[in-house]
Amino acid sequence: MTHPLSTRQLGPYTVASIGLGCMNLSHAYGAPPSEELANQILEEAFELGVTHFDSAALYGLGSNETLLGKQFLKRHRQQITLISKGGVGPADGKRVIDSHPKSIRRDIEGSLKRLQTDVIDLYYLHRWDKKVPIEDAIGTLGDFIKEGKVRAIGMSEISAQTLRKGHATHPISALQTEYSMWSRNPEIALLKTCRELGISFVAFSPVARGFFSQTPLNISEFQEKDIRLAMPRFQPENFNKNIAFYEALKKIALDQNCTLAQLALAWLLHQGSDITVIPGTSRLDHLRENIAADGVHLSPETLQRITNVLDTVPVFGNRYNEVSQAEVDTEQFPAS
């Protein structure tokens, strides 16, 4: 392993500040990489100092966990913190949000089998099925700890109020939700609640689903199954307006001698020592770029420049469409 990354707490674990979100290796942004390339990315991430790898039963409808279990975990299981999620799972070959205890149990058993491991270090409720009391769902995850199937539990894409209810049912180690320079909803209440309760915060999509790439995305090149095609911010009428936001931040990155993705990751890591980030990628060069963000220091003056942009340059479009937004339980900024 090369020079170690700085470390932070993720629940009971000491992990690198930057983890690897493994979703991109199996689905979401068009055709996934080959299995050979996916394994190269996993291995290089480990060699570069990444210690926590984030998967889910949902990703590739199980194929992402299968990918990790086939080779990578056989080599490194004892050296990493393994993370997965249930409550959104592959049921009869379809994506189904289901928080019923019986369904979550189906998900954990499937995950353990696909990952070829006896225990998962951190297991999240991926989405809360609002037809099921949160106490029932979290109680089931707590049972997995007693049974030795998982070591710690977390929640994903839920509100501060629901987090409190879940934590009162069984101690929650980590909260995971989208957080970046263009998705700041956690600043309404979630971050404060996590800190009050001693819950670690994990930011997914920290480079804004590729929006903070070094060259502007070409949305006309998105492939058929790219989930961004359904996201309002990537619709042409909004995306074209959002270029002003991109350019304002890109100028700060140039002045910092770092890439925009590195600025985005460094900004998040500067928001609190309790925050870890899990950028995903299907490219080795982007993996190296992301991990190098651990060494980017932002001065108070630079952070203020970023704040000025975030406060004055608007982002156009919601992060999800109405159907997807209805599936999450997060606080929303009031409409301006």
C-alpha positions in Angstrom: 0.0 0.0 0.0 1.2 3.5 -0.8 1.2 6.5 1.5 -1.8 6.2 3.8 -4.7 8.6 3.6 -5.8 10.7 6.5 -8.3 8.9 8.7 -11.7 9.6 10.3 -14.2 7.7 12.3 -17.0 5.9 10.6 -19.1 4.6 13.4 -16.8 2.2 15.3 -14.2 2.1 12.5 -11.2 4.2 11.7 -11.2 4.6 8.0 -9.6 6.7 5.2 -11.3 10.0 4.7 -12.1 9.0 1.1 -13.8 5.7 0.5 -15.0 4.1 -2.7 -18.6 4.1 -3.7 -18.9 0.9 -5.8 -22.2 1.6 -7.6 -20.6 2.9 -10.8 -18.9 -0.4 -11.3 -22.2 -2.1 -11.9 -24.9 0.4 -12.9 -26.3 3.9 -12.9 -24.2 5.9 -15.5 -24.6 3.9 -18.7 -22.7 0.7 -19.5 -20.5 -0.4 -16.5 -16.8 -1.1 -17.0 -15.7 -4.6 -17.8 -15.1 -7.0 -14.9 -11.4 -6.8 -15.5 -11.4 -3.0 -15.2 -13.7 -3.0 -12.2 -11.3 -5.3 -10.4 -8.4 -3.1 -11.4 -10.2 -0.1 -9.9 -11.0 -2.0 -6.6 -7.4 -3.2 -6.3 -5.8 0.2 -7.1 -8.2 1.9 -4.6 -6.9 -0.5 -1.9 -3.3 0.1 -2.9 -3.8 3.9 -2.8 -5.1 3.7 0.8 -8.9 3.3 0.5 -10.2 1.3 3.5 -14.0 1.4 3.1 -15.9 0.1 0.2 -19.6 0.8 -0.2 -21.9 -1.6 -2.0 -25.6 -2.4 -1.9 -28.0 -5.2 -2.8 -29.5 -2.8 -5.3 -26.4 -2.1 -7.3 -26.7 -4.1 -10.5 -29.5 -6.0 -8.8 -26.9 -7.9 -6.8 -24.1 -8.0 -9.4 -22.0 -5.4 -7.6 -21.8 -7.5 -4.4 -21.1 -10.5 -6.5 -18.2 -8.6 -8.2 -16.7 -7.7 -4.8 -17.1 -11.2 -3.4 -15.6 -13.0 -6.4 -12.0 -11.8 -6.1 -11.5 -8.6 -4.2 -12.8 -9.6 -0.8 -11.0 -13.0 -1.0 -7.8 -11.0 -1.0 -8.6 -8.1 1.4 -11.6 -8.9 3.6 -9.7 -8.5 6.8 -8.0 -5.2 5.8 -11.1 -3.3 4.8 -14.4 -2.0 6.2 -17.1 -3.6 4.2 -20.4 -1.7 3.7 -23.6 -2.7 2.1 -27.3 -1.8 2.2 -30.7 -3.4 2.2 -34.3 -2.3 2.0 -34.0 -1.7 -1.7 -33.3 -4.9 -3.2 -33.4 -7.2 -6.2 -36.8 -9.0 -5.8 -37.7 -11.1 -8.7 -35.2 -9.2 -10.8 -36.7 -5.8 -10.1 -35.9 -2.9 -7.9 -38.2 -2.9 -5.0 -38.3 -0.6 -1.9 -39.5 -2.7 0.9 -38.7 -2.2 4.6 -40.7 -5.1 6.0 -38.6 -7.2 8.3 -39.0 -10.3 6.2 -37.8 -8.4 3.1 -34.8 -6.8 4.8 -33.9 -10.3 6.1 -34.1 -11.6 2.5 -31.7 -8.7 1.5 -29.1 -9.4 4.2 -29.0 -13.1 3.5 -28.6 -12.4 -0.2 -25.8 -9.9 0.4 -23.9 -12.3 2.6 -24.1 -15.0 0.0 -23.1 -12.7 -2.9 -20.3 -11.1 -1.0 -19.1 -14.5 0.2 -18.6 -13.3 3.8 -20.0 -14.2 7.2 -20.4 -10.6 8.4 -20.9 -7.1 7.0 -19.1 -4.3 8.9 -21.7 -1.6 8.3 -25.2 -2.2 6.9 -27.6 0.5 6.0 -31.3 0.8 5.5 -30.9 2.0 1.9 -34.4 3.5 1.6 -37.2 3.7 4.1 -40.5 2.2 2.9 -42.8 4.6 4.5 -45.6 2.0 4.8 -43.5 0.3 7.5 -42.8 1.9 10.9 -39.2 2.9 11.0 -38.9 1.2 14.4 -39.7 -2.2 12.8 -37.1 -1.7 10.1 -34.3 -0.6 12.4 -35.3 -3.2 15.0 -34.7 -5.9 12.3 -31.3 -4.4 11.5 -30.5 -4.4 15.2 -31.4 -8.1 15.3 -28.7 -8.7 12.6 -26.1 -7.5 15.0 -27.3 -9.9 17.7 -27.2 -12.7 15.1 -23.6 -11.8 14.1 -24.6 -10.9 10.5 -23.6 -7.3 10.8 -21.4 -5.3 13.2 -23.0 -1.8 12.9 -26.0 -0.3 11.3 -26.8 2.9 9.5 -29.6 4.8 7.6 -29.6 6.4 4.2 -31.6 9.3 2.7 -33.8 10.0 5.7 -34.8 13.1 7.6 -33.4 14.3 10.9 -36.7 13.4 12.6 -36.7 9.8 11.2 -33.0 9.5 12.2 -33.9 10.3 15.8 -36.7 7.7 15.8 -34.3 5.1 14.3 -31.5 5.9 16.8 -34.0 5.6 19.7 -34.8 2.0 18.5 -31.2 0.9 18.0 -28.0 2.9 18.0 -27.2 4.2 14.5 -23.5 4.3 13.6 -23.7 6.2 10.4 -26.0 8.3 8.2 -25.5 8.4 4.4 -27.0 10.9 2.1 -26.2 13.1 -0.9 -24.1 16.1 0.0 -22.0 18.3 -2.2 -21.5 21.9 -3.2 -24.7 21.7 -5.2 -26.7 19.4 -2.9 -26.6 21.0 0.6 -29.8 19.8 2.1 -28.0 18.1 5.0 -27.1 21.5 6.3 -30.8 22.1 7.2 -30.9 19.7 10.1 -29.2 16.3 9.4 -25.6 17.4 10.1 -26.6 19.0 13.4 -28.6 16.0 14.4 -25.8 13.6 13.5 -23.4 15.6 15.7 -25.8 15.8 18.6 -26.3 12.0 18.5 -22.7 11.1 17.7 -23.5 9.6 14.3 -20.9 9.6 11.5 -21.9 11.3 8.3 -21.1 9.8 4.8 -21.5 12.0 1.7 -22.4 10.2 -1.5 -22.4 11.7 -4.9 -19.8 14.2 -3.6 -18.7 15.3 -7.1 -22.4 15.9 -8.1 -22.8 12.8 -10.3 -19.8 13.9 -12.4 -21.0 17.5 -12.8 -17.8 18.6 -11.1 -15.6 16.9 -13.8 -12.6 18.8 -15.1 -14.3 19.4 -18.5 -18.0 20.1 -18.6 -20.2 17.0 -19.2 -21.8 16.6 -22.5 -25.4 15.5 -21.6 -26.1 14.6 -25.2 -23.7 11.7 -24.8 -25.4 10.1 -21.8 -26.2 6.5 -22.6 -29.7 5.1 -22.5 -29.7 3.7 -18.9 -27.9 6.7 -17.4 -30.0 7.7 -14.3 -29.1 11.3 -14.8 -31.4 11.4 -17.8 -34.3 11.5 -15.4 -32.7 14.1 -13.0 -34.0 17.7 -13.4 -30.5 19.3 -13.0 -29.3 17.4 -16.1 -32.2 18.4 -18.3 -30.9 20.8 -21.0 -32.9 23.9 -19.8 -31.4 23.5 -16.3 -28.0 22.1 -17.2 -27.2 25.0 -19.5 -28.0 27.5 -16.7 -25.9 25.5 -14.2 -22.8 26.0 -16.3 -22.4 29.4 -14.6 -22.2 27.6 -11.2 -19.7 25.2 -12.7 -17.5 28.0 -14.2 -17.4 30.0 -10.9 -16.2 27.0 -9.0 -13.8 25.9 -11.7 -12.0 29.3 -11.4 -11.4 28.7 -7.7 -10.0 25.2 -8.5 -7.6 26.6 -11.0 -6.4 29.1 -8.5 -5.9 26.3 -6.1 -3.9 24.2 -8.6 -6.3 21.3 -8.2 -9.1 19.9 -10.3 -12.7 20.8 -9.7 -13.5 17.3 -8.4 -10.7 17.6 -5.9 -12.0 21.0 -4.8 -15.4 19.5 -4.3 -14.1 16.6 -2.2 -11.8 18.8 -0.2 -14.6 21.2 0.5 -16.7 18.4 2.0 -13.8 17.2 4.1 -13.4 20.7 5.4 -17.0 20.8 6.5 -16.3 18.7 9.6 -14.0 16.0 10.8 -17.0 13.7 11.2 -17.6 13.6 7.4 -16.3 10.9 5.0 -16.9 10.9 1.3 -17.4 8.0 -1.1 -16.9 9.1 -4.7 -17.5 6.5 -7.3 -15.9 6.1 -10.7 -15.4 3.7 -13.5 -12.1 5.2 -14.6 -8.6 4.7 -13.1 -7.5 8.2 -13.8 -10.6 9.6 -12.0 -9.9 7.3 -9.0 -6.4 8.6 -8.6 -7.6 12.2 -9.0 -10.3 11.7 -6.3 -8.0 10.1 -3.8 -5.4 12.8 -4.2 -8.1 15.3 -2.9 -7.1 14.1 0.6 -4.0 16.2 0.3 -5.8 19.4 -0.8 -5.8 22.1 1.9 -8.3 24.9 1.6 -7.5 28.2 3.4 -10.2 30.2 5.2 -10.0 32.7 2.3 -10.6 29.9 -0.3 -13.5 28.5 1.7 -15.0 31.9 1.9 -14.7 32.3 -1.9 -16.5 29.0 -2.3 -19.2 30.1 0.2 -19.7 33.3 -1.8 -20.4 31.2 -5.0 -22.7 28.8 -3.2 -24.7 31.7 -1.7 -24.9 33.9 -4.9 -24.9 31.6 -7.9 -28.1 29.5 -8.1 -28.4 25.8 -9.0 -31.3 25.1 -11.3 -33.5 22.0 -11.0 -34.2 19.6 -8.1 -31.8 16.7 -7.5 -34.6 14.1 -8.2 -37.7 14.1 -10.2 -41.1 13.8 -8.4 -41.2 10.0 -8.5 -37.6 9.5 -7.1 -38.1 12.4 -4.6 -41.2 10.6 -3.1 -38.9 7.6 -2.3 -36.6 9.6 0.0 -37.3 11.1 3.4 -35.1 14.2 3.5 -35.6 17.8 4.4 -36.1 20.2 1.5 -34.9 23.8 1.2 -37.9 26.1 0.9 -38.7 27.0 -2.7 -37.1 30.4 -3.5 
